[in-house]
Amino acid sequence: MTRRQVLLDSESDRILSGLARRHGGNRSLALREALKVQEVMEDWLDQIETAHARVLREQKERSEKGFREGRFTTWEEVKRRLRL
């Protein structure tokens, strides 16, 4: 095992404390598990992107074409429609 000193902001500390509660209060175990999950999630997202690359590329191209042609909805309009 390697010992590291890590500085956390208040939000990160709050999140780590919540994770630690699920691991019997052990912050080290919680952090180790979170790092492993992060790596698995990155691999999983890469697989999804690879499997759907064609569709994602087509969506991006369609969106960019619409923007170039002046067919787009502003963020303010989206929020208004969703009553945000």
C-alpha angles and dihedrals in degrees: 000000000000124000117221132178111222128188114214131191117231095265093050090047090051091051093047091050090053091050091047091057087062089052099050092271092300105141093184092055091045092052093047091051092046091053092050092048090049091056092048091049092051090052091046092050090049089054092049092048091049093047092049100033095120095051093044091050091049092050091050093048092048091050094048091047091051091049092050089051091050095252105132141112120234120235089244090057092048090052091047092051091048092044093237 
